[in-house]
């Protein structure tokens, strides 16, 4: 019974971490996609092709990298907290 409860707890944490990791990849793609599409339609509307597409594509890529960085920091912080609960605090 103890092993069964341990497996359920670890399985849930594993799935949580897996879902966060997959969301990290989606943040990069969606930031780039939204920036590029928004820039394309603004260029089409304003007649400034290709300048706004390029500019907003770069902004989308930067936003994607920022989201990846923030999500990764949160994932690492949660893992360190989990390790500290399991093994005790690190000596720093």
OpenMM code with the backbone's topology and positions (N, CA, C; nanometers):
from openmm import Vec3, app, unit

residues = "UNK UNK UNK UNK UNK UNK UNK UNK UNK UNK UNK UNK UNK UNK UNK UNK UNK UNK UNK UNK UNK UNK UNK UNK UNK UNK UNK UNK UNK UNK UNK UNK UNK UNK UNK UNK UNK UNK UNK UNK UNK UNK UNK UNK UNK UNK UNK UNK UNK UNK UNK UNK UNK UNK UNK UNK UNK UNK UNK UNK UNK UNK UNK UNK UNK UNK UNK UNK UNK UNK UNK UNK UNK UNK UNK UNK UNK UNK UNK UNK UNK UNK UNK UNK UNK UNK UNK UNK UNK UNK UNK UNK".split()
positions = [
    Vec3(0.0830, -0.1195, 0.0000),
    Vec3(0.0000, 0.0000, 0.0000),
    Vec3(0.0873, 0.1258, 0.0000),
    Vec3(0.1954, 0.1233, 0.0771),
    Vec3(0.2846, 0.2384, 0.0819),
    Vec3(0.3458, 0.2653, -0.0553),
    Vec3(0.3884, 0.1596, -0.1244),
    Vec3(0.4474, 0.1752, -0.2568),
    Vec3(0.3454, 0.2321, -0.3548),
    Vec3(0.2219, 0.1874, -0.3443),
    Vec3(0.1173, 0.2349, -0.4339),
    Vec3(0.0931, 0.3847, -0.4143),
    Vec3(0.0889, 0.4320, -0.2907),
    Vec3(0.0715, 0.5749, -0.2637),
    Vec3(0.1914, 0.6545, -0.3125),
    Vec3(0.3116, 0.6038, -0.2931),
    Vec3(0.4319, 0.6724, -0.3388),
    Vec3(0.4307, 0.6869, -0.4898),
    Vec3(0.3897, 0.5820, -0.5596),
    Vec3(0.3865, 0.5856, -0.7056),
    Vec3(0.2858, 0.6884, -0.7551),
    Vec3(0.1717, 0.6988, -0.6916),
    Vec3(0.0708, 0.7960, -0.7328),
    Vec3(0.1217, 0.9382, -0.7150),
    Vec3(0.1896, 0.9654, -0.6034),
    Vec3(0.2424, 1.0998, -0.5782),
    Vec3(0.3485, 1.1346, -0.6819),
    Vec3(0.4418, 1.0443, -0.7062),
    Vec3(0.5479, 1.0713, -0.8031),
    Vec3(0.4935, 1.0786, -0.9446),
    Vec3(0.3945, 0.9979, -0.9759),
    Vec3(0.3355, 1.0015, -1.1086),
    Vec3(0.2676, 1.1363, -1.1329),
    Vec3(0.2000, 1.1897, -1.0319),
    Vec3(0.1340, 1.3190, -1.0461),
    Vec3(0.2370, 1.4305, -1.0642),
    Vec3(0.3439, 1.4282, -0.9879),
    Vec3(0.4487, 1.5294, -1.0025),
    Vec3(0.5157, 1.5190, -1.1379),
    Vec3(0.5361, 1.3962, -1.1844),
    Vec3(0.5960, 1.3750, -1.3155),
    Vec3(0.5074, 1.4343, -1.4246),
    Vec3(0.3787, 1.4095, -1.4163),
    Vec3(0.2866, 1.4620, -1.5168),
    Vec3(0.2788, 1.6147, -1.5112),
    Vec3(0.2827, 1.6722, -1.3916),
    Vec3(0.2844, 1.8179, -1.3794),
    Vec3(0.4082, 1.8772, -1.4459),
    Vec3(0.5232, 1.8189, -1.4184),
    Vec3(0.6474, 1.8676, -1.4786),
    Vec3(0.6485, 1.8472, -1.6297),
    Vec3(0.5928, 1.7370, -1.6761),
    Vec3(0.5866, 1.7111, -1.8190),
    Vec3(0.4957, 1.8115, -1.8887),
    Vec3(0.3842, 1.8448, -1.8263),
    Vec3(0.2933, 1.9425, -1.8877),
    Vec3(0.3564, 2.0816, -1.8912),
    Vec3(0.4294, 2.1175, -1.7868),
    Vec3(0.4993, 2.2467, -1.7877),
    Vec3(0.6064, 2.2513, -1.8951),
    Vec3(0.6800, 2.1425, -1.9096),
    Vec3(0.7866, 2.1381, -2.0097),
    Vec3(0.7296, 2.1467, -2.1510),
    Vec3(0.6171, 2.0834, -2.1752),
    Vec3(0.5578, 2.0924, -2.3084),
    Vec3(0.5021, 2.2316, -2.3344),
    Vec3(0.4552, 2.2985, -2.2314),
    Vec3(0.4052, 2.4352, -2.2475),
    Vec3(0.5187, 2.5311, -2.2810),
    Vec3(0.6382, 2.5013, -2.2353),
    Vec3(0.7533, 2.5860, -2.2662),
    Vec3(0.7756, 2.5918, -2.4174),
    Vec3(0.7687, 2.4789, -2.4839),
    Vec3(0.7847, 2.4778, -2.6290),
    Vec3(0.6726, 2.5519, -2.7001),
    Vec3(0.5521, 2.5400, -2.6489),
    Vec3(0.4391, 2.6098, -2.7093),
    Vec3(0.4520, 2.7609, -2.6962),
    Vec3(0.5085, 2.8075, -2.5860),
    Vec3(0.5266, 2.9520, -2.5678),
    Vec3(0.6174, 3.0094, -2.6761),
    Vec3(0.7215, 2.9374, -2.7098),
    Vec3(0.8138, 2.9863, -2.8126),
    Vec3(0.7451, 2.9941, -2.9481),
    Vec3(0.6703, 2.8914, -2.9827),
    Vec3(0.6038, 2.8867, -3.1128),
    Vec3(0.4924, 2.9900, -3.1216),
    Vec3(0.4108, 3.0001, -3.0177),
    Vec3(0.2971, 3.0926, -3.0244),
    Vec3(0.3424, 3.2381, -3.0254),
    Vec3(0.4461, 3.2712, -2.9510),
    Vec3(0.4967, 3.4092, -2.9533),
    Vec3(0.5429, 3.4493, -3.0923),
    Vec3(0.6172, 3.3620, -3.1569),
    Vec3(0.6657, 3.3886, -3.2914),
    Vec3(0.5497, 3.3961, -3.3910),
    Vec3(0.4578, 3.3025, -3.3807),
    Vec3(0.3440, 3.2966, -3.4722),
    Vec3(0.2553, 3.4204, -3.4597),
    Vec3(0.2228, 3.4585, -3.3382),
    Vec3(0.1356, 3.5743, -3.3172),
    Vec3(0.2033, 3.7024, -3.3659),
    Vec3(0.3305, 3.7189, -3.3360),
    Vec3(0.4027, 3.8368, -3.3827),
    Vec3(0.4073, 3.8453, -3.5344),
    Vec3(0.4348, 3.7321, -3.5998),
    Vec3(0.4421, 3.7308, -3.7452),
    Vec3(0.3078, 3.7568, -3.8110),
    Vec3(0.2036, 3.6940, -3.7618),
    Vec3(0.0703, 3.7126, -3.8202),
    Vec3(0.0198, 3.8550, -3.7972),
    Vec3(0.0378, 3.9055, -3.6768),
    Vec3(-0.0063, 4.0415, -3.6464),
    Vec3(0.0682, 4.1429, -3.7342),
    Vec3(0.1987, 4.1244, -3.7501),
    Vec3(0.2772, 4.2127, -3.8353),
    Vec3(0.2363, 4.2037, -3.9808),
    Vec3(0.2070, 4.0839, -4.0282),
    Vec3(0.1648, 4.0662, -4.1673),
    Vec3(0.0351, 4.1413, -4.1956),
    Vec3(-0.0626, 4.1265, -4.1059),
    Vec3(-0.1906, 4.1947, -4.1285),
    Vec3(-0.1801, 4.3465, -4.1117),
    Vec3(-0.0955, 4.3911, -4.0221),
    Vec3(-0.0736, 4.5358, -4.0117),
    Vec3(-0.0056, 4.5902, -4.1370),
    Vec3(0.0911, 4.5157, -4.1892),
    Vec3(0.1559, 4.5560, -4.3148),
    Vec3(0.0561, 4.5615, -4.4288),
    Vec3(-0.0315, 4.4637, -4.4365),
    Vec3(-0.1312, 4.4603, -4.5422),
    Vec3(-0.2269, 4.5785, -4.5302),
    Vec3(-0.2645, 4.6112, -4.4088),
    Vec3(-0.3587, 4.7206, -4.3845),
    Vec3(-0.2951, 4.8573, -4.4099),
    Vec3(-0.1709, 4.8747, -4.3628),
    Vec3(-0.1030, 5.0038, -4.3742),
    Vec3(-0.0190, 5.0181, -4.5008),
    Vec3(0.0060, 4.9103, -4.5725),
    Vec3(0.0859, 4.9153, -4.6948),
    Vec3(0.2336, 4.9376, -4.6695),
    Vec3(0.2852, 4.8860, -4.5612),
    Vec3(0.4266, 4.9052, -4.5261),
    Vec3(0.5076, 4.7767, -4.5396),
    Vec3(0.4610, 4.6841, -4.6201),
    Vec3(0.5235, 4.5534, -4.6311),
    Vec3(0.6699, 4.5639, -4.6648),
    Vec3(0.7615, 4.4985, -4.6072),
    Vec3(0.7616, 4.3925, -4.5073),
    Vec3(0.8051, 4.4402, -4.3691),
    Vec3(0.8096, 4.5706, -4.3460),
    Vec3(0.8745, 4.6236, -4.2260),
    Vec3(0.8048, 4.5856, -4.0960),
    Vec3(0.6759, 4.5983, -4.0890),
    Vec3(0.6066, 4.5624, -3.9650),
    Vec3(0.6068, 4.4116, -3.9414),
    Vec3(0.6036, 4.3350, -4.0491),
    Vec3(0.6111, 4.1891, -4.0336),
    Vec3(0.7433, 4.1499, -3.9694),
    Vec3(0.8512, 4.2049, -4.0201),
    Vec3(0.9833, 4.1732, -3.9656),
    Vec3(0.9961, 4.2230, -3.8222),
    Vec3(0.9532, 4.3448, -3.7972),
    Vec3(0.9662, 4.4022, -3.6628),
    Vec3(0.8842, 4.3236, -3.5602),
    Vec3(0.7598, 4.2931, -3.5931),
    Vec3(0.6759, 4.2224, -3.4973),
    Vec3(0.7126, 4.0741, -3.4869),
    Vec3(0.7720, 4.0194, -3.5911),
    Vec3(0.8238, 3.8835, -3.5817),
    Vec3(0.9394, 3.8784, -3.4815),
    Vec3(1.0260, 3.9772, -3.4866),
    Vec3(1.1367, 3.9847, -3.3907),
    Vec3(1.0833, 4.0049, -3.2487),
    Vec3(0.9825, 4.0894, -3.2338),
    Vec3(0.9215, 4.1095, -3.1019),
    Vec3(0.8578, 3.9789, -3.0530),
    Vec3(0.7935, 3.9047, -3.1426),
    Vec3(0.7330, 3.7762, -3.1054),
    Vec3(0.8365, 3.6746, -3.0607),
    Vec3(0.9491, 3.6702, -3.1312),
    Vec3(1.0569, 3.5783, -3.0921),
    Vec3(1.1121, 3.6174, -2.9551),
    Vec3(1.1304, 3.7476, -2.9323),
    Vec3(1.1797, 3.7941, -2.8020),
    Vec3(1.0805, 3.7603, -2.6915),
    Vec3(0.9519, 3.7777, -2.7180),
    Vec3(0.8501, 3.7433, -2.6181),
    Vec3(0.8500, 3.5926, -2.5915),
    Vec3(0.8701, 3.5136, -2.6958),
    Vec3(0.8775, 3.3688, -2.6774),
    Vec3(0.9956, 3.3287, -2.5909),
    Vec3(1.1123, 3.3883, -2.6167),
    Vec3(1.2298, 3.3589, -2.5341),
    Vec3(1.2085, 3.4026, -2.3889),
    Vec3(1.1438, 3.5168, -2.3705),
    Vec3(1.1162, 3.5637, -2.2339),
    Vec3(1.0247, 3.4662, -2.1609),
    Vec3(0.9215, 3.4190, -2.2280),
    Vec3(0.8307, 3.3228, -2.1657),
    Vec3(0.8997, 3.1907, -2.1352),
    Vec3(0.9870, 3.1459, -2.2253),
    Vec3(1.0630, 3.0234, -2.2011),
    Vec3(1.1525, 3.0409, -2.0791),
    Vec3(1.2188, 3.1548, -2.0698),
    Vec3(1.3068, 3.1826, -1.9565),
    Vec3(1.2287, 3.1836, -1.8248),
    Vec3(1.1154, 3.2522, -1.8218),
    Vec3(1.0368, 3.2600, -1.6985),
    Vec3(0.9794, 3.1242, -1.6582),
    Vec3(0.9312, 3.0480, -1.7547),
    Vec3(0.8768, 2.9158, -1.7236),
    Vec3(0.9849, 2.8207, -1.6756),
    Vec3(1.1030, 2.8298, -1.7363),
    Vec3(1.2133, 2.7439, -1.6946),
    Vec3(1.2588, 2.7783, -1.5534),
    Vec3(1.2664, 2.9076, -1.5228),
    Vec3(1.3021, 2.9472, -1.3866),
    Vec3(1.2017, 2.8939, -1.2854),
    Vec3(1.0733, 2.9016, -1.3173),
    Vec3(0.9694, 2.8519, -1.2269),
    Vec3(0.9806, 2.7014, -1.2096),
    Vec3(1.0068, 2.6296, -1.3169),
    Vec3(1.0213, 2.4847, -1.3100),
    Vec3(1.1415, 2.4452, -1.2243),
    Vec3(1.2527, 2.5154, -1.2412),
    Vec3(1.3727, 2.4870, -1.1618),
    Vec3(1.3488, 2.5200, -1.0152),
    Vec3(1.2836, 2.6335, -0.9877),
    Vec3(1.2542, 2.6728, -0.8494),
    Vec3(1.1649, 2.5690, -0.7805),
    Vec3(1.0641, 2.5211, -0.8517),
    Vec3(0.9760, 2.4191, -0.7950),
    Vec3(1.0517, 2.2895, -0.7690),
    Vec3(1.1404, 2.2521, -0.8603),
    Vec3(1.2184, 2.1304, -0.8418),
    Vec3(1.3142, 2.1437, -0.7239),
    Vec3(1.3760, 2.2605, -0.7084),
    Vec3(1.4649, 2.2811, -0.5936),
    Vec3(1.3869, 2.2747, -0.4629),
    Vec3(1.2669, 2.3309, -0.4605),
    Vec3(1.1833, 2.3245, -0.3403),
    Vec3(1.1452, 2.1801, -0.3084),
    Vec3(1.1122, 2.1046, -0.4119),
    Vec3(1.0774, 1.9642, -0.3943),
    Vec3(1.1971, 1.8844, -0.3423),
    Vec3(1.3161, 1.9117, -0.3976),
    Vec3(1.4370, 1.8432, -0.3515),
    Vec3(1.4701, 1.8800, -0.2081),
    Vec3(1.4495, 2.0060, -0.1710),
    Vec3(1.4765, 2.0492, -0.0336),
    Vec3(1.3833, 1.9803, 0.0644),
    Vec3(1.2577, 1.9611, 0.0262),
    Vec3(1.1641, 1.8901, 0.1134),
    Vec3(1.2036, 1.7431, 0.1272),
    Vec3(1.2549, 1.6875, 0.0183),
    Vec3(1.2872, 1.5453, 0.0164),
    Vec3(1.4209, 1.5147, 0.0835),
    Vec3(1.5230, 1.5965, 0.0555),
    Vec3(1.6588, 1.5669, 0.1021),
    Vec3(1.7132, 1.6649, 0.2033),
    Vec3(1.6439, 1.7722, 0.2303),
    Vec3(1.6930, 1.8750, 0.3203),
    Vec3(1.7556, 1.9887, 0.2419),
    Vec3(1.7754, 2.1033, 0.3050),
    Vec3(1.8299, 2.2200, 0.2325),
    Vec3(1.9753, 2.1982, 0.1920),
    Vec3(2.0143, 2.2657, 0.0835),
    Vec3(2.1531, 2.2612, 0.0377),
    Vec3(2.2387, 2.3488, 0.1277),
    Vec3(2.3656, 2.3141, 0.1395),
    Vec3(2.4604, 2.3977, 0.2133),
    Vec3(2.5218, 2.4961, 0.1157),
    Vec3(2.4937, 2.6230, 0.1345),
    Vec3(2.5491, 2.7254, 0.0464),
    Vec3(2.6209, 2.8277, 0.1276),
] * unit.nanometer
topology = app.Topology()
chain = topology.addChain("A")
for resn in residues:
    res = topology.addResidue(resn, chain)
    for name in ("N", "CA", "C"):
        topology.addAtom(name, app.Element.getBySymbol(name[0]), res)
